[in-house]
């Protein structure tokens, strides 16, 4: 395989769930690294108000499990910076090495941390 080019492997449906995103990210197996781009939606309530609004934040995840080979991790890590520069409008960059770091709870916590209170 050509390790000098990043290829789009799959496109998720607009209404795909976060679990669908995670499944696609891991479908290469436990030794494979992947990048994933996901538009995450959640309810946000500003402090001092009773109304909540729907927030959408685009994030880019680098998925490199601990079980991946060192060389592969290094290639993905160095390419991540180039990919970040190429993509416009991404709100957050997340690096995950296991399911706890890639979990919906962990991702939502990181995205919410940038909200204005």
N, C-alpha and C positions, 0 to 999 in steps of 0.2 A: 504493500500500500504506500501511496505517496504521503509522506509526513510533512510536506512543505505547503500543503493546501488544506484549508478547512472546508469540508463539504457539508451541505445540509442533508442530513440523513432522513429526517421526517418533519412534517409540519402538523401541529396539533390543530384541532378544530377550535374556533373562537370560544366556544362554550365548554371546552374540555376542562375537566376537574384537575385540581392540583395532583391528585393521585395518578391521573393519566400522565401528567407531565413527569412525575417521578418514575413511573413504569417505563416510559420512553427513554428517560435518562439512563436507566440501569439495564436496558435490554441487551447491551453488548456483553454482559456478564460481569463478574466481580473483579476481573483484571483489566477492564476497559475504562478509560476516562472519556468524558463527554462534556460538551458545553450545552447549556440550555437557556433559552430566553422565554420568560413567562410574564404575562400581564396579570398581576395579582389584584383582586378586588376585595375590599373589606369595608365594614361600617366604621365610621369615625365620628365621635361626639366631642365637640369642642367644650372645653371647660367652661362651666357657668351657663350652659344652654341645655335645653331638653331635646333639641333636634339633632339628629345624626345625618351625616351625609355619606355617600358612597365614594370611596377613594379607589383609584386605580394607579398602580405603580408597576412599571416595567423593571424586571431585574434580570441580570445575567448570572447564571450559576456555572461555576467550574466544578464538575463532579470528578474527583480523582480518588477512588477508594484506596484505603491503606494497602489493600492486596494487589494493587496495580504495580507493574514493574517500574523500577526507579527511572529508567530512561524515558518511559512513557510519561511519567509524572513531570519530569523536567521539560519535555517537549510541550506538554499542555500548559505548564506554569509559565514558560517563556512566551508562548503564543497568546496567552490570556491578555497580556498588556496590549498587544497589537489589535486584538479583537475589541477590547474596550475602546480604543481610539477610533476604530472603524464604525462602531455603532453609536448613533445619536439618539438621545432621548431615554437612555437607560438611567433609572433612578438609583439603583443599588447594584453593587457587585458582590457576589457571595461565593466563597470557596468552601466546598464541603468534601469531607473525606469519609464520612459515614452517615448513616440514616438519621442520627440525632441532629447533625448539623444541617441536613437537607430537609428535615421535617417541616411540615406546614407551620407548626407552632414556633419553631426557631426562626423561620423566614418571616413570618408575620411580626414577630417581636422586633426583628431588625428593621423591617419596613416602618413599623409604627414609631420606632425610636427617632425617626426623622420628621415626624408630624409636629406641627405647631400645636401647642396645648390650648 
